[in-house]
Structure formats: structure tokens, C-alpha cells
């Protein structure tokens, strides 16, 4: 039976904290009034931490003797910001701070309206439940090893995926649940617009790659970290010596604070982790910089030259043609549709003689008069950068290459003037 306990961390907690043998660190610990309950397991073992400037735990400490502090306060004795309530029994969750607590928006904790987040480095969405081969299992695991999966796929393996995959979603990305069938769940990926669904891109993914967030962040008020490298590791430590997960370009995570050469970010279920500053930037930094130019977007695209094509891919482990252009625009805060056929209907039309770097180039059947089936990006000097097909990799080629020149169907510009 689930029950609730209000507990206030007092000096008794400090008495049971494990000694770390570092007097400098001990002296830096916050006062007893700053401690909050982070988690209590069904067995009663507690994990306690203190809050940072935005109200999320910066450090956690396990306590093996929870009875020392259990029932040390009643609800009426709780002071604003001192404690959380914790539901224990069938499971663990983190509850609400005192009603009046202002945690700066980003870090506000809620008991209602929790959201579903992707809890794998890259989640691949399929056209139906239960699809995939034995060689696809690394990409379908709880903590999908996307590199292990993609590195072992040859051209024929990649061709087999065509028509069986829908899209991908990145670590921490919110989704809406539509249907569950056994170990699989149909979701809508928010932030990937498509003519197929009003909310986002639909597809099936392993249920194990989803997590119901223990907290729901006020995303509009929360600073965000964006990965700029093709792939980058999250670490368990600020020095970057203990890898946690390898994540993709354009992965976005709530930023908690800075710690030397690292950023501290919030993960869906594993608390704060560290990202090296060289591999990412903050949305605040982007807002302070000049508006994105086509040249900048092309330079960003060039870091992926030689990366093998992956049908449905939107990550630094592999892109399809429209996933490449969608992700590059998304990285700079420009929202465009997920698929080439939808991209070709939006943006500002551009004559071929007026092309600028960053403009999108579309190619269609029937000598450019039929259905749009491919998109690339103009790179300047008559060149196009694109992710072509399952037998090739991201490349730069001449726009007048015969196979493409005869299917050219027009160009669109999404970059703000």
C-alpha cells in the first residue's frame, strides 16, 4: 500500500552521512536546513541531497539508517523548501515542495502532469511492434548502444531497414503515448512536425526505452544544454573520467549549473550528470550570439562528412536525407518538418540562380515533376551536402551531377533573413 511520510532533515541526518575523508569537502556541505529528501525506496533506504540554485539536487548521499530521521517532523512543522514528501511502498517518486516555494521555474517539482521521456541515447521508432533482427537488438535495449548497432550494419543491413523504420528520438526528448502492445509502445515524438499527425511524428518503440519523469520541468523557464559535437559522453564526474552514456548531436537536456569545465544537466531518471563544455553550448549562449547564417549551418553539417546513411536517422550515429536537414535546422532553433516531402511545401521558394548556402534542395521522380524523394543542402560554389542513401555516406557533390540535376524540383529557404 502506498503511503506518504513528511520528514524534515535535521542535524540527525548529518550524523549518519558517510565520512568522505575530505575535510575541505565536509566544510563545503550545506547546513542541515538545506537538506531535502530525494528518494526513499520500498525497503525504506533513503537517498538524500541538497538543492542547487534552481531547486534540483546537486549531490546525493545514501543513508543506510533511515530510522534515525524517520518521523522526525510532522507536516505542520515543515518549513518552506526544507523537505519533500515521498511516496513509498509499491514504488518511489518525488513529490511537491511547499506550495509557496519558488524554485526558479526550471526546478519546480510536481506530483501531477508528469511526462514521458526517451530514456535511451537514441530511440529508433519502427513501423510496427516487435520488428527487428537479432543484429538490431543493441539499438532496442534499455540503454541502447547505438554505436554498437550502427557500426555493425553493412550496406545490405541498412537497406533492409528501409520502409521498416519511421524516425528516431533523442535522450530526454518528450513523447506522447498512444498505444501499448506487449513490450512495445506507440508514441508521438513531439518537436518533429509532420503531415501525418498534428502533434508530432508517430512510431513504435520498445517500452523499456521510455521513462516517466519523476519531475516535470517548466521547459519555458529552464535553461537548456545542446550537444554540438557529433556525439559526446555524459559523465558521472565533473572531470570526465567516468562515462555514463554516449549521446548524439542536438540532444537537449535541462541545465542545472556549471562546474569548472563541465555543465551539470538533469537526466530523465538518473539525476544530475556532467557534460564537457567543449561538447555543448547553452541556449542562453545562442541567444546572445548572432542569428544563424547559412554558412554556419553548412559548417556544422560538414562535421558529419563520411557518416554512413541510416534510414530514419536523426542522430550523430547516422542520418537519412531529411533527418539531416531537419536536425541541422533544429540545432539552430529553426523548426522545419521532419520529412522531405513536407519540407518542400514550406519555407520561402528560391530560384536556382539565387541560391545561398543553407538553402534546401529538393529532388523528385519523373524528372523533378513527381513525388519529392530526396533533400540536400546547398553548400555554396555549386555544391550540395547531403546524406544520400543506404549505400553511401554524407558527402558534398556538384549540384549539376547528372543523376541529381535531372530530378531537381526546386529550393526552399528556412533561415531567417
matplotlib code that plots the C-alpha trace (Angstrom):
import matplotlib.pyplot as plt

x = [0.0, 1.4, 1.7, 3.1, 5.5, 6.5, 10.1, 12.4, 16.1, 17.7, 21.1, 20.5, 21.0, 24.4, 25.3, 24.6, 26.2, 29.2, 32.5, 34.4, 37.8, 38.0, 37.8, 37.6, 34.5, 33.0, 33.3, 31.6, 28.5, 25.3, 23.7, 21.1, 18.3, 19.3, 18.9, 15.9, 14.6, 15.4, 14.2, 13.0, 12.9, 10.3, 12.7, 13.0, 16.6, 16.9, 18.9, 19.2, 20.6, 20.8, 19.3, 21.1, 20.1, 17.2, 15.9, 17.2, 19.5, 23.2, 24.6, 23.1, 24.1, 22.8, 21.8, 21.5, 19.8, 16.7, 15.0, 17.4, 15.4, 12.1, 9.1, 11.3, 8.8, 5.1, 3.5, 2.8, 6.4, 7.7, 9.3, 9.2, 11.9, 13.1, 11.5, 9.7, 7.1, 8.0, 5.6, 6.9, 5.7, 5.0, 7.5, 9.4, 8.6, 9.5, 6.7, 6.0, 7.9, 5.9, 3.2, 4.9, 8.4, 9.8, 12.4, 13.1, 10.6, 13.0, 13.3, 9.8, 8.6, 5.1, 3.1, 0.7, 1.2, 4.4, 5.7, 7.1, 10.7, 13.1, 15.5, 17.8, 20.7, 18.8, 15.4, 14.6, 10.9, 9.6, 6.5, 5.1, 5.7, 8.1, 10.1, 13.9, 16.5, 19.0, 21.6, 19.2, 18.9, 21.7, 19.6, 16.5, 18.0, 17.0, 20.2, 20.6, 24.1, 23.5, 27.2, 27.5, 24.4, 25.2, 28.9, 28.0, 25.5, 26.8, 25.1, 22.7, 21.8, 21.0, 18.9, 16.8, 15.7, 14.2, 10.5, 10.6, 11.7, 9.9, 12.2, 14.3, 14.1, 16.9, 17.7, 15.4, 13.0, 9.3, 6.8, 3.1, 1.9, -0.7, -1.0, 0.8, 1.1, 3.2, 6.7, 6.2, 4.6, 3.3, 4.4, 4.2, 7.6, 7.0, 9.0, 9.1, 6.3, 4.7, 1.6, 0.9, -0.1, -0.9, 1.2, 4.4, 5.9, 4.3, 6.0, 6.6, 9.5, 10.5, 8.6, 11.9, 13.4, 10.8, 10.7, 8.0, 9.9, 9.9, 9.6, 8.0, 10.2, 8.9, 10.7, 9.9, 11.8, 14.5, 18.0, 18.9, 22.1, 22.5, 25.2, 27.3, 29.7, 28.7, 28.5, 29.5, 29.6, 27.7, 29.9, 29.3, 32.0, 32.9, 36.4, 35.0, 36.7, 33.7, 31.5, 27.8, 26.2, 27.3, 24.7, 24.0, 24.4, 21.4, 20.4, 18.9, 18.9, 17.9, 20.9, 21.3, 24.6, 28.2, 31.1, 34.5, 35.0, 31.7, 28.0, 25.6, 22.4, 19.3, 18.7, 15.2, 15.8, 19.4, 19.7, 22.4, 25.2, 28.1, 28.9, 32.2, 31.8, 33.7, 31.0, 27.9, 26.5, 23.6, 20.5, 21.4, 24.7, 22.9, 20.5, 23.5, 25.2, 24.4, 21.4, 22.3, 23.6, 23.5, 27.3, 27.3, 24.8, 26.9, 30.0, 28.1, 26.9, 30.5, 31.4, 29.3, 31.1, 31.7, 29.0, 27.0, 23.4, 20.7, 17.1, 15.0, 18.2, 18.3, 21.4, 25.2, 25.3, 23.5, 21.1, 18.6, 18.4, 15.6, 16.7, 20.0, 18.4, 15.8, 18.4, 20.7, 17.9, 16.7, 20.2, 20.0, 16.5, 14.8, 11.7, 11.1, 9.2, 10.7, 10.2, 11.5, 8.0, 6.7, 9.9, 9.4, 6.0, 7.2, 9.8, 10.4, 10.8, 14.2, 15.2, 18.2, 20.1, 19.6, 20.7, 22.6, 24.4, 21.9, 19.1, 17.4, 17.4, 14.6, 14.6, 11.6, 10.6, 9.5, 12.4, 11.6, 7.8, 6.7, 6.9, 9.7, 12.0, 15.2, 16.6, 20.1, 21.5, 23.2, 26.8, 27.9, 30.0, 27.6, 28.0, 25.4, 26.0, 23.6, 23.1, 22.2, 21.2, 21.9, 25.0, 26.7, 27.7, 27.3, 29.1, 29.5, 28.9, 28.3, 24.7, 24.9, 25.7, 23.6, 21.6, 20.5, 20.3, 17.6, 15.5, 15.9, 12.5, 13.2, 14.7, 13.4, 14.9, 14.1, 16.9, 15.6, 16.6]
y = [0.0, 3.4, 5.8, 9.2, 10.5, 14.1, 14.1, 17.0, 16.6, 17.8, 17.5, 13.8, 13.4, 14.8, 12.4, 9.4, 10.7, 8.5, 10.1, 11.1, 11.8, 15.2, 18.0, 20.6, 18.9, 18.5, 22.1, 22.9, 20.9, 22.9, 23.4, 21.0, 23.3, 23.0, 19.2, 17.7, 14.2, 13.0, 9.4, 6.6, 3.0, 0.4, -1.0, 2.3, 3.1, 6.8, 8.9, 12.5, 15.6, 19.3, 21.6, 23.9, 27.4, 26.1, 23.6, 20.3, 18.0, 18.8, 15.9, 12.7, 10.7, 7.3, 6.7, 3.2, 4.1, 6.0, 5.3, 7.9, 10.6, 8.9, 10.7, 13.5, 16.1, 16.4, 18.2, 21.3, 21.5, 21.5, 24.8, 26.0, 24.5, 22.2, 18.9, 17.0, 14.3, 10.8, 8.1, 4.6, 1.1, -0.1, 2.3, 5.6, 9.0, 12.6, 14.9, 18.6, 21.2, 23.5, 25.3, 28.7, 27.6, 29.4, 27.2, 29.5, 27.8, 25.2, 23.2, 23.2, 19.7, 18.5, 15.5, 15.8, 16.0, 14.0, 13.5, 10.6, 11.0, 9.0, 7.2, 5.8, 7.7, 7.3, 5.6, 4.2, 4.1, 1.3, 1.0, -1.7, -3.5, -6.4, -5.6, -6.0, -8.7, -10.1, -7.6, -4.8, -5.7, -3.3, -0.5, -1.8, -2.3, -0.2, 1.9, 1.4, 1.1, 3.0, 3.0, -0.8, -1.2, 1.1, 0.2, -3.4, -2.6, -3.1, -1.7, -4.6, -4.5, -0.8, -1.4, -3.9, -1.1, 1.0, 1.2, -0.5, 2.5, 5.7, 8.2, 8.5, 10.4, 11.6, 11.2, 13.2, 14.1, 14.2, 11.9, 11.3, 7.7, 6.4, 2.7, -0.2, -3.7, -6.1, -4.8, -2.1, 1.3, 3.6, 7.2, 10.6, 12.3, 15.9, 18.5, 16.6, 18.1, 16.0, 16.0, 12.5, 13.7, 17.1, 16.5, 15.1, 12.0, 8.6, 5.2, 2.2, 1.8, -0.6, 0.3, -0.2, 2.9, 5.2, 6.6, 8.6, 11.5, 11.9, 15.7, 17.8, 20.8, 24.2, 24.0, 27.6, 28.8, 26.2, 26.8, 24.1, 22.5, 21.4, 19.0, 20.5, 17.5, 14.7, 12.5, 13.3, 11.5, 12.3, 11.6, 10.6, 13.0, 16.7, 15.7, 13.5, 10.3, 8.0, 7.8, 7.3, 7.4, 8.4, 10.9, 12.4, 15.8, 18.1, 16.2, 18.8, 18.5, 20.8, 22.7, 22.9, 24.7, 24.9, 23.1, 24.1, 22.7, 20.9, 21.6, 19.8, 18.5, 16.8, 13.3, 11.7, 9.1, 9.1, 12.5, 15.1, 14.1, 16.1, 17.2, 18.7, 22.4, 21.8, 19.4, 21.6, 25.1, 26.7, 28.2, 31.4, 31.5, 31.1, 33.9, 36.2, 35.3, 36.5, 34.9, 31.7, 32.0, 29.6, 29.4, 28.4, 25.7, 24.3, 24.3, 22.4, 19.9, 19.3, 17.6, 14.7, 14.1, 10.4, 9.3, 6.4, 7.0, 5.5, 5.3, 7.2, 8.6, 12.0, 11.5, 11.8, 8.0, 8.2, 10.4, 9.9, 12.8, 14.8, 13.8, 15.5, 18.8, 18.7, 18.2, 20.9, 23.4, 22.2, 22.6, 26.4, 26.7, 26.7, 24.5, 22.7, 19.5, 16.1, 14.7, 15.9, 15.9, 18.3, 20.4, 21.0, 22.7, 25.1, 27.9, 30.5, 29.3, 30.2, 30.4, 28.2, 31.3, 32.9, 30.0, 30.7, 28.4, 26.6, 26.6, 23.2, 21.5, 19.0, 16.2, 14.3, 11.5, 12.0, 14.3, 16.6, 16.7, 13.8, 13.0, 14.5, 11.7, 13.5, 16.7, 18.2, 21.5, 24.0, 24.4, 27.2, 27.3, 24.9, 22.2, 20.3, 18.5, 15.6, 12.1, 10.2, 6.6, 3.3, 2.5, 5.9, 8.4, 12.1, 13.8, 17.0, 16.8, 19.1, 20.2, 19.6, 15.9, 14.3, 11.9, 14.8, 17.6, 15.8, 15.4, 18.9, 20.0, 23.4, 25.0, 26.5, 28.8, 28.5, 30.6, 33.9, 36.9]
z = [0.0, -0.9, 2.0, 2.5, 5.1, 5.8, 7.0, 7.8, 7.5, 10.7, 12.3, 12.8, 9.1, 9.2, 11.9, 9.7, 6.5, 5.4, 6.1, 2.9, 4.5, 2.8, 5.3, 2.6, 1.1, 4.6, 5.3, 2.0, 2.8, 3.3, 6.7, 7.9, 6.9, 3.3, 3.0, 1.2, 0.8, -2.7, -2.7, -0.4, -1.7, -0.7, 1.8, 3.5, 2.5, 1.8, -0.7, 0.4, -1.2, -1.1, -3.7, -6.1, -7.2, -9.4, -6.8, -8.2, -6.4, -7.0, -4.9, -3.5, -0.4, 0.5, 4.1, 5.4, 8.7, 7.7, 11.1, 12.6, 10.9, 10.1, 11.6, 12.9, 11.8, 11.1, 8.1, 10.3, 11.3, 7.7, 6.6, 3.1, 1.0, 3.7, 2.7, 0.1, 0.6, -0.7, -1.7, -0.7, -0.8, -4.4, -5.8, -5.4, -6.5, -5.7, -4.6, -4.3, -2.4, -0.2, -2.2, -1.9, -2.8, -5.8, -7.3, -10.3, -12.6, -14.1, -11.0, -9.7, -8.7, -9.4, -8.3, -11.3, -15.0, -15.2, -18.7, -20.7, -21.9, -24.1, -21.7, -24.3, -26.0, -29.3, -29.6, -33.0, -34.0, -36.1, -38.3, -36.1, -32.8, -32.5, -35.6, -35.9, -36.3, -33.8, -35.1, -34.2, -30.5, -29.3, -30.7, -28.9, -25.4, -22.4, -22.7, -26.4, -27.6, -30.9, -31.9, -31.4, -33.5, -36.4, -36.6, -37.4, -40.1, -43.7, -46.7, -47.1, -43.4, -43.8, -47.0, -45.0, -42.7, -45.5, -45.0, -41.6, -39.6, -39.0, -37.3, -34.1, -30.9, -28.7, -25.0, -22.8, -25.7, -24.6, -26.3, -26.1, -25.5, -28.0, -27.5, -25.8, -27.1, -25.1, -24.7, -27.3, -27.2, -30.0, -29.3, -30.9, -31.0, -30.0, -31.9, -35.2, -37.3, -40.0, -42.1, -40.8, -37.3, -35.7, -32.5, -34.0, -35.6, -34.8, -34.5, -32.3, -29.9, -27.1, -23.9, -21.9, -23.6, -22.1, -18.6, -16.7, -15.4, -11.6, -12.2, -14.8, -15.6, -16.7, -20.0, -21.0, -17.9, -17.9, -19.5, -21.9, -22.9, -26.6, -27.7, -30.6, -31.2, -33.5, -30.3, -26.8, -23.5, -20.3, -17.3, -13.7, -12.6, -13.4, -14.5, -17.3, -16.3, -15.7, -18.8, -18.3, -21.8, -25.3, -26.7, -30.1, -31.7, -30.9, -27.7, -25.3, -21.6, -18.7, -17.5, -13.7, -13.3, -14.3, -12.6, -13.8, -17.3, -17.2, -17.3, -14.9, -16.6, -15.4, -16.9, -17.0, -14.3, -13.2, -11.6, -12.4, -14.8, -16.4, -19.9, -21.0, -22.1, -25.3, -26.5, -25.9, -25.6, -23.8, -25.4, -23.5, -25.4, -28.7, -27.9, -27.2, -30.5, -34.0, -35.8, -37.6, -41.1, -43.9, -43.8, -40.2, -40.8, -43.6, -41.5, -38.8, -41.5, -42.6, -39.3, -40.5, -43.8, -44.2, -41.7, -43.2, -44.1, -41.9, -42.9, -40.3, -38.7, -36.9, -34.9, -35.0, -35.4, -38.8, -40.7, -43.6, -46.0, -44.3, -40.8, -41.7, -42.8, -40.0, -37.3, -38.6, -38.5, -35.2, -33.7, -34.5, -33.2, -36.6, -36.7, -40.0, -40.8, -40.4, -43.9, -47.3, -48.9, -46.1, -46.1, -49.8, -49.1, -46.5, -46.3, -48.9, -52.5, -54.0, -57.7, -58.6, -59.7, -56.2, -54.1, -50.8, -48.5, -46.2, -48.7, -49.1, -52.5, -53.4, -55.9, -57.3, -59.5, -63.1, -63.9, -61.0, -61.6, -59.4, -55.7, -53.7, -52.5, -51.5, -50.0, -49.7, -48.6, -50.8, -49.6, -51.9, -55.1, -56.9, -54.3, -52.3, -48.9, -48.2, -46.8, -50.0, -49.5, -47.7, -49.8, -49.2, -46.6, -46.0, -48.9, -50.8, -54.6, -57.5, -57.9, -61.6, -61.1, -63.8, -61.6, -59.4, -62.0, -63.9, -60.8, -59.3, -58.1, -56.5, -53.4, -50.2, -47.6, -43.8, -42.4, -41.2, -43.3]

ax = plt.figure().add_subplot(projection="3d")
ax.plot(x, y, z, "-o")
ax.set_aspect("equal")
plt.show()
